[in-house]
Amino acid sequence: MLPGVRRRSYAALISFAICVILPVIVASVYYVFIASNEYVSEFRFAVTDSNATSTPSAASGLAALLGGSTVANTSQNYLVADYLTSREAVDQLEAKIDIKNLYSKPTVDWWSRFDASKPIEKFLPYWQKMITANYDQVTGLATAQIRAFSPQDAYLIASALVGLAEKLVNDIATRPQKDAVRYAENEVRRAEDRLKEIRAEMTKYRNTRSVIDPNSSVVVSNVTLAQNLRASLIQLQTELGSLLQQNINATSPTIQVLQSRINATKAQLTGVEAQISKSTDGNQALSKVVGEYEQLDLERQFAQNMVTSTMQTLEQARATAAAQHLYITPYVRPSMPQSATYPKRLASIAMVALTSFLIWIFGVLLLRSIREHV
């Protein structure tokens, strides 16, 4: 064998040992003796709407069957799945269960362990590698898998996430109802304040005019009296006409008496009609007093109706807010893992070996190509 060929063979063997054998040995040592076991806790859920009455379709899938008459809310399912991998979820988990500490335990191998001294912004990418959250639009179901380095930690994190997701959905569902209740309460207060103002104005008006209800206390009595006087006047005039047709002398006592009664009735009627046109103190027309009072009474009735209407709206808003329309249905709840799911030791070693071998082959071919061109 030529010296040049022998040197190339040695170089190929050395490069193979460095690029393939050494990484495989390192990976084997790490995955067999060092890598910490990772346990997976899974839960599956669907966000359902209790008010939905439409017929379940293929898009709603099993989630619609789980809720009976409910159907899956696609946007809310997407929202919850995205929330589980978000910074908001990390902050709430940190406050609730100190999640950074769970992934920073000394028992976790140095390669997989998170450095607890790093800020939460550095933990977010790490967290997104330890959780998988997907939503299947065909079935209408969402799945979340949480990886941790002990069965207890995986179960604890998954259970905490279920609670946080339910709180998120409840907040989303109840916020519009709470705003509606707050708005209805403000409208009730405004209507009640307006009604109090109108009643105060009516009380002041009664005190000023010295009359409780001009329609019933003054006008009605005067109108009734005027009607009675007109009827009496017509009757007296009829009797007088009848006597005059009988050729009775106009100076006779009977005619004089009837004429006197007619004149007295006319005078009384004129006085009553004059009373209607002015107030009790003689300074303001009674018709104006009645008109002002009727305007105040109309405003009072309107304010009273507004109070009734706004209170009904408030009761309806409260009833709507009390009902939980959107809610999470975790039909597969988190459970305590019994065995480690990761790492896939043989598969990982094989992947390292295949990747290293492909890199080595590519490097060898590249060097040979360069030599041939040189």
Secondary structure, 3 states (H helix, E strand, C coil): CCHHHHHHHHHHHHHHHHHHHHHHHHHHHHHHHHCCCEEEEEEEEEEEECCCCCCCCCCCHHHHHHCCCCEECHHHHHHHHHHHCCHHHHHHHHHHHCHHHHCCCCCCCCCCCCCCCCCHHHHHHHHHHHEEEEEECCCCEEEEEEEECCHHHHHHHHHHHHHHHHHHHHHHHHHHHHHHHHHHHHHHHHHHHHHHHHHHHHHHHHHHHCCCCHHHHHHHHHHHHHHHHHHHHHHHHHHHHHHHHCCCCCCCHHHHHHHHHHHHHHHHHHHHHHHHCCCCCCCCCHHHHHHHHHHHHHHHHHHHHHHHHHHHHHHHHHHHHHCCCEEEEEEECCCCCCCCCECCHHHHHHHHHHHHHHHHHHHHHHHHHHHHHC
